[in-house]
Amino acid sequence: MKKTICLSLALLMSVAAFPLQAQDTTNEKNQPAPAQEDSAEEEESSIFSFFNFGSKDKKAKDGTAAKQAEEGPKETKVERLTKEADAGNLDSQMALGYIYLYGEDDTKPNPDKAFHYYKLAAEQNDNIAVNNLASLYYSGIGVEQNFAMAAELFRKAVQLGNTEAAVNLAFLYLAGSGVNKDSKEAINYFVIAAKAGNPTAQFMLGYAYFKGHVVPQDYARAFELMKASADAGYDDAQLILGMLYRDGLGTPQNYGKSITYLQKSLRQGNLDAMMMLANMLTGGVKVTPNYPTAHVLYNLASVRGAPDAAEERNAIEQRLNVEQLLQAQAQADSYREKPSSLTQYIRQTFGQNIKAYIDAAAAKRPATAPKPAEN
């Protein structure tokens, strides 16, 4: 089994630190728990232990303890993995790379050793190991930072079939980190990853088609890609899908579905979704006006710095009676955003506003990603 984990670091250049992927090996945490002794035997042993001065079980346990004492301390997990990794075992090399990168099993993080073991694994042409080694070069962990080497290794990982590496390389081409800036080449790598079902690539490619940036504008294609990313849980994809349904772009107009996806984005704390829903509920679009709810949304948006949100909230306040106003304020106070794991991953890995990369590519200006959300 393989899993993706986020390497949460400060922004480097204009692209946040790329994630590392961990390859599960024989994980002791996943092993079945030792079988419990029969409860009746445990009870008998505890209650009537004064009859068992020399039971066979006790002798056996004492004998085992004596044998272990003679043999010395038991080999630790890291010691076992180290022997296996040094003998060329790929899974053990990957496991040690992860352990030394993050610290685990009472082992402190050691960037140099993390780099060493990922490099050994990468030399065996494992696509995850190559992607991870590229991430270490990009971030300067355990090795001198080298964007060109990172790009070269990401490219190799793509050739070996790693979808995450295709996304990473696409962002490098958009930002011009380690490679010449080339938005068309970035799109080519997003296409590779999107076809493999990567929701980040689906969003980026869908947004390009939605805006007509780098590629010809195609609302039908944008809708298809955006829906896939939205259904995977990305808040910005849910926002734009709500817009497509609202305006009937690439799909039949459907206000109900528009509101459904905007609400999903709103629950994750998306500021644009708050404003869009509030505008719809004040009668800007053909839905039943709901001024108390609009007040809640404008109130939340104003705290998050949305222009004109406070003014809109204050204007709506005149339409509410005291009871409605107090209830709306209480609802705003109790709101807690709940970003999905995908939204958190994208924010922490590539930044809060990944649309800016496509917009910058179209405007031929440098992309500056906002600071990632804190853990």
C-alpha positions as CSV (number, residue, x, y, z in Angstrom):
1,M,0.0,0.0,0.0
2,K,1.3,3.5,-0.8
3,K,0.2,6.7,0.8
4,T,0.9,10.4,0.3
5,I,2.0,12.6,3.1
6,C,2.6,16.4,3.2
7,L,6.0,17.8,3.9
8,S,5.0,21.1,5.6
9,L,7.8,23.6,5.1
10,A,8.1,27.3,4.4
11,L,7.7,28.5,0.8
12,L,10.7,28.2,-1.4
13,M,10.8,30.5,-4.4
14,S,7.2,30.7,-5.6
15,V,6.2,27.1,-5.0
16,A,5.6,25.5,-1.6
17,A,7.6,22.4,-0.6
18,F,6.4,19.3,-2.4
19,P,5.0,16.4,-0.6
20,L,6.8,13.1,-0.1
21,Q,5.2,9.8,-0.6
22,A,5.7,7.0,1.8
23,Q,5.7,3.3,0.8
24,D,4.2,1.1,3.5
25,T,6.4,-1.8,4.4
26,T,5.8,-4.5,7.0
27,N,4.6,-2.1,9.6
28,E,4.4,-3.3,13.1
29,K,1.5,-1.1,13.8
30,N,-0.5,-2.9,11.1
31,Q,0.3,-6.4,12.5
32,P,-2.5,-8.2,14.4
33,A,-2.5,-7.7,18.1
34,P,-1.1,-10.7,20.2
35,A,-3.8,-13.1,21.0
36,Q,-5.2,-12.6,24.5
37,E,-4.9,-15.4,27.0
38,D,-8.0,-17.1,28.0
39,S,-9.9,-15.0,30.5
40,A,-10.8,-18.0,32.7
41,E,-7.1,-19.0,32.9
42,E,-6.2,-15.5,33.9
43,E,-8.8,-15.4,36.6
44,E,-7.7,-18.8,37.9
45,S,-4.1,-17.7,38.0
46,S,-4.9,-14.5,39.8
47,I,-7.3,-15.8,42.4
48,F,-5.6,-19.2,43.2
49,S,-2.0,-18.2,42.5
50,F,-1.0,-19.4,46.0
51,F,-1.5,-23.0,44.8
52,N,0.8,-22.4,41.8
53,F,4.2,-22.2,43.4
54,G,5.9,-24.0,40.5
55,S,3.5,-24.0,37.5
56,K,4.8,-25.1,34.1
57,D,3.7,-21.7,32.7
58,K,5.8,-19.8,35.2
59,K,8.8,-22.0,34.6
60,A,8.4,-21.5,30.8
61,K,8.2,-17.7,31.2
62,D,11.1,-17.7,33.6
63,G,13.1,-19.8,31.1
64,T,12.3,-17.4,28.3
65,A,13.3,-14.4,30.3
66,A,16.6,-16.1,31.2
67,K,17.2,-16.9,27.6
68,Q,16.5,-13.4,26.5
69,A,18.8,-12.1,29.2
70,E,21.6,-14.4,27.9
71,E,21.0,-13.2,24.3
72,G,21.0,-9.6,25.2
73,P,18.6,-6.8,24.3
74,K,16.1,-7.4,21.6
75,E,16.9,-5.9,18.1
76,T,15.0,-2.6,17.6
77,K,12.8,-1.9,14.5
78,V,15.3,0.7,13.2
79,E,18.2,-1.7,13.7
80,R,16.4,-4.4,11.8
81,L,15.4,-2.1,9.0
82,T,19.0,-0.7,8.8
83,K,20.4,-4.2,8.3
84,E,17.8,-5.0,5.6
85,A,18.3,-1.6,3.9
86,D,22.0,-1.9,3.8
87,A,21.6,-5.3,2.2
88,G,19.5,-3.6,-0.6
89,N,15.9,-4.1,0.6
90,L,13.9,-1.4,-1.1
91,D,11.0,-1.4,1.4
92,S,13.4,-1.0,4.3
93,Q,15.2,1.8,2.6
94,M,11.9,3.6,2.0
95,A,10.8,3.0,5.6
96,L,14.0,4.4,7.0
97,G,13.8,7.4,4.7
98,Y,10.4,8.2,6.2
99,I,11.5,7.5,9.8
100,Y,14.5,9.7,9.6
101,L,12.7,12.5,7.8
102,Y,9.9,12.8,10.3
103,G,11.1,11.0,13.4
104,E,9.3,7.9,14.5
105,D,9.6,5.0,17.0
106,D,11.8,7.1,19.4
107,T,14.1,8.0,16.5
108,K,14.9,11.6,16.1
109,P,14.7,13.2,12.6
110,N,17.9,13.1,10.7
111,P,17.8,14.8,7.3
112,D,21.1,13.4,6.2
113,K,20.1,9.8,6.8
114,A,16.7,10.5,5.3
115,F,18.4,11.7,2.1
116,H,20.8,8.7,2.2
117,Y,18.1,6.1,2.3
118,Y,15.8,7.7,-0.2
119,K,18.8,8.0,-2.5
120,L,19.5,4.3,-2.1
121,A,15.9,3.5,-2.9
122,A,15.9,5.9,-5.9
123,E,18.9,4.1,-7.3
124,Q,16.6,1.0,-7.6
125,N,14.3,3.1,-9.9
126,D,11.3,3.0,-7.5
127,N,9.1,5.9,-8.8
128,I,8.0,6.9,-5.3
129,A,11.6,7.0,-4.1
130,V,12.7,9.1,-7.1
131,N,9.8,11.6,-6.5
132,N,10.8,11.8,-2.8
133,L,14.4,12.3,-3.6
134,A,13.4,15.1,-6.0
135,S,11.4,16.7,-3.1
136,L,14.5,16.7,-0.8
137,Y,16.6,18.4,-3.5
138,Y,13.9,20.9,-4.0
139,S,13.5,21.7,-0.3
140,G,17.2,21.4,0.5
141,I,16.7,18.6,3.1
142,G,19.8,16.5,3.8
143,V,21.4,18.0,0.7
144,E,22.2,21.3,-0.8
145,Q,19.1,22.8,-2.5
146,N,19.1,22.2,-6.2
147,F,16.0,23.0,-8.3
148,A,17.5,21.8,-11.5
149,M,18.2,18.4,-10.0
150,A,14.8,18.3,-8.5
151,A,13.2,18.9,-11.9
152,E,15.4,16.2,-13.5
153,L,14.4,13.7,-10.9
154,F,10.7,14.6,-11.0
155,R,10.9,14.1,-14.8
156,K,12.4,10.7,-14.2
157,A,9.7,9.8,-11.7
158,V,7.1,10.7,-14.3
159,Q,8.7,8.4,-16.8
160,L,8.6,5.7,-14.1
161,G,4.8,6.3,-13.7
162,N,4.5,8.6,-10.7
163,T,1.5,10.9,-11.0
164,E,2.4,13.2,-8.1
165,A,5.7,13.9,-9.8
166,A,3.9,15.0,-12.9
167,V,2.0,17.6,-10.8
168,N,5.1,18.7,-9.1
169,L,6.9,19.2,-12.4
170,A,4.0,21.1,-13.8
171,F,4.2,23.6,-11.0
172,L,8.0,23.9,-11.6
173,Y,7.3,24.8,-15.2
174,L,4.7,27.4,-14.2
175,A,7.1,29.0,-11.7
176,G,10.3,28.6,-13.7
177,S,12.1,26.8,-10.8
178,G,14.9,24.6,-12.1
179,V,13.5,24.8,-15.6
180,N,12.7,27.5,-18.1
181,K,9.2,28.8,-17.5
182,D,6.9,27.1,-19.9
183,S,3.2,27.1,-19.3
184,K,2.4,24.8,-22.2
185,E,4.8,22.2,-20.9
186,A,3.1,22.6,-17.5
187,I,-0.3,21.9,-19.1
188,N,1.2,18.8,-20.7
189,Y,2.1,17.4,-17.3
190,F,-1.2,18.4,-15.8
191,V,-2.9,16.4,-18.6
192,I,-0.9,13.3,-17.7
193,A,-1.8,13.6,-14.1
194,A,-5.5,14.5,-14.7
195,K,-5.9,11.5,-16.9
196,A,-4.7,9.4,-14.0
197,G,-7.3,10.9,-11.8
198,N,-5.2,13.4,-9.8
199,P,-7.6,16.0,-8.4
200,T,-5.0,18.8,-8.2
201,A,-4.2,18.4,-11.9
202,Q,-7.9,18.1,-12.7
203,F,-8.5,21.5,-11.1
204,M,-5.5,23.2,-12.7
205,L,-6.4,22.0,-16.1
206,G,-10.1,22.7,-15.6
207,Y,-9.3,26.2,-14.5
208,A,-7.2,26.8,-17.6
209,Y,-10.1,25.7,-19.8
210,F,-12.5,27.8,-17.7
211,K,-10.5,31.0,-18.1
212,G,-9.1,30.2,-21.6
213,H,-5.6,30.7,-20.2
214,V,-2.8,28.8,-22.0
215,V,-5.4,26.6,-23.7
216,P,-8.5,27.5,-25.7
217,Q,-11.5,28.3,-23.6
218,D,-13.8,25.2,-23.3
219,Y,-16.5,25.3,-20.7
220,A,-17.6,21.7,-21.3
221,R,-14.1,20.4,-20.7
222,A,-13.8,22.7,-17.7
223,F,-17.0,21.4,-16.2
224,E,-15.9,17.8,-16.6
225,L,-12.6,18.4,-14.9
226,M,-13.9,20.7,-12.3
227,K,-16.6,18.3,-11.2
228,A,-14.1,15.5,-10.8
229,S,-11.9,17.7,-8.5
230,A,-15.0,19.1,-6.7
231,D,-16.3,15.6,-5.9
232,A,-12.9,14.7,-4.6
233,G,-13.3,17.5,-2.1
234,Y,-11.3,20.5,-3.2
235,D,-13.0,23.7,-2.1
236,D,-12.0,25.9,-5.0
237,A,-13.2,23.3,-7.5
238,Q,-16.5,23.3,-5.7
239,L,-16.7,27.1,-5.9
240,I,-16.1,27.2,-9.6
241,L,-18.4,24.3,-10.3
242,G,-21.1,26.3,-8.4
243,M,-20.4,29.1,-10.8
244,L,-20.6,26.9,-13.9
245,Y,-24.0,25.6,-12.7
246,R,-25.2,29.1,-11.8
247,D,-24.4,30.5,-15.2
248,G,-25.1,27.4,-17.3
249,L,-21.5,27.1,-18.7
250,G,-20.6,23.7,-20.0
251,T,-23.7,22.3,-18.3
252,P,-27.4,23.1,-18.2
253,Q,-28.1,25.9,-15.8
254,N,-29.1,24.6,-12.3
255,Y,-29.4,26.9,-9.4
256,G,-30.1,24.1,-7.0
257,K,-26.8,22.3,-7.8
258,S,-25.0,25.6,-7.8
259,I,-26.0,26.3,-4.3
260,T,-25.2,22.7,-3.2
261,Y,-21.6,23.0,-4.4
262,L,-21.2,26.5,-3.1
263,Q,-22.4,25.3,0.3
264,K,-19.8,22.5,0.2
265,S,-17.1,25.1,-0.5
266,L,-18.5,27.4,2.2
267,R,-18.3,24.6,4.8
268,Q,-14.5,24.4,4.1
269,G,-14.1,28.1,4.8
270,N,-13.9,29.4,1.2
271,L,-14.2,33.1,1.2
272,D,-15.4,33.5,-2.4
273,A,-18.1,30.9,-1.8
274,M,-19.3,33.0,1.2
275,M,-19.7,36.1,-0.9
276,M,-21.2,34.4,-3.9
277,L,-23.9,32.6,-1.8
278,A,-24.6,35.8,0.1
279,N,-25.1,37.7,-3.1
280,M,-27.4,35.0,-4.4
281,L,-29.5,35.0,-1.2
282,T,-30.0,38.8,-1.3
283,G,-31.8,38.4,-4.7
284,G,-29.0,38.8,-7.1
285,V,-29.9,35.4,-8.7
286,K,-33.3,33.8,-9.0
287,V,-33.4,32.0,-5.7
288,T,-35.6,32.7,-2.7
289,P,-34.1,35.6,-0.8
290,N,-32.8,34.7,2.7
291,Y,-31.6,37.8,4.4
292,P,-30.7,36.3,7.9
293,T,-28.5,33.7,6.2
294,A,-27.0,36.4,3.9
295,H,-26.2,38.4,7.0
296,V,-24.4,35.4,8.5
297,L,-22.3,35.0,5.4
298,Y,-21.4,38.6,4.9
299,N,-20.5,38.8,8.6
300,L,-18.1,35.8,8.2
301,A,-16.7,37.2,5.0
302,S,-16.1,40.6,6.6
303,V,-13.9,39.1,9.3
304,R,-11.9,37.4,6.6
305,G,-11.2,40.6,4.8
306,A,-13.7,40.5,1.8
307,P,-14.2,43.9,0.3
308,D,-17.6,45.4,0.8
309,A,-18.7,42.5,3.0
310,A,-19.2,44.7,6.1
311,E,-21.2,47.3,4.2
312,E,-23.5,44.6,2.8
313,R,-23.9,43.1,6.2
314,N,-24.8,46.4,7.7
315,A,-27.3,47.1,4.9
316,I,-29.1,43.8,5.5
317,E,-29.3,44.5,9.2
318,Q,-32.0,47.0,8.5
319,R,-34.2,44.3,7.1
320,L,-33.9,42.1,10.3
321,N,-35.8,42.3,13.5
322,V,-33.9,42.0,16.8
323,E,-34.6,38.3,17.1
324,Q,-33.4,37.5,13.6
325,L,-30.3,39.7,14.1
326,L,-29.3,38.1,17.3
327,Q,-29.8,34.6,15.8
328,A,-27.7,35.5,12.8
329,Q,-24.9,36.9,14.9
330,A,-24.9,33.7,17.0
331,Q,-24.7,31.5,13.9
332,A,-21.8,33.5,12.6
333,D,-20.0,33.2,16.0
334,S,-20.5,29.4,16.1
335,Y,-19.3,28.8,12.5
336,R,-16.2,26.6,12.3
337,E,-14.7,25.8,8.9
338,K,-13.9,22.2,8.2
339,P,-11.5,21.9,5.2
340,S,-11.3,18.4,3.6
341,S,-8.1,16.5,3.7
342,L,-7.6,17.2,0.0
343,T,-8.1,21.0,0.5
344,Q,-5.6,20.9,3.4
345,Y,-3.1,19.0,1.3
346,I,-3.3,21.3,-1.6
347,R,-3.1,24.4,0.6
348,Q,-0.1,23.1,2.5
349,T,1.7,21.8,-0.5
350,F,1.1,24.3,-3.3
351,G,-0.4,27.3,-1.5
352,Q,-3.7,28.9,-0.7
353,N,-4.4,30.2,-4.2
354,I,-3.2,27.8,-6.9
355,K,-5.3,29.6,-9.5
356,A,-2.7,32.3,-9.4
357,Y,-0.2,30.1,-11.3
358,I,-2.5,29.8,-14.3
359,D,-3.5,33.5,-14.1
360,A,0.2,34.5,-14.0
361,A,1.0,32.2,-16.9
362,A,-1.6,34.0,-19.0
363,A,-0.4,37.4,-17.9
364,K,3.3,36.4,-18.3
365,R,4.1,37.6,-14.9
366,P,5.7,35.8,-11.9
367,A,3.3,33.7,-9.7
368,T,3.5,34.4,-6.0
369,A,1.7,31.8,-3.9
370,P,0.3,32.9,-0.5
371,K,1.6,31.5,2.7
372,P,0.3,27.9,3.2
373,A,-2.2,27.3,6.0
374,E,-0.7,26.4,9.3
375,N,-1.0,22.9,10.6
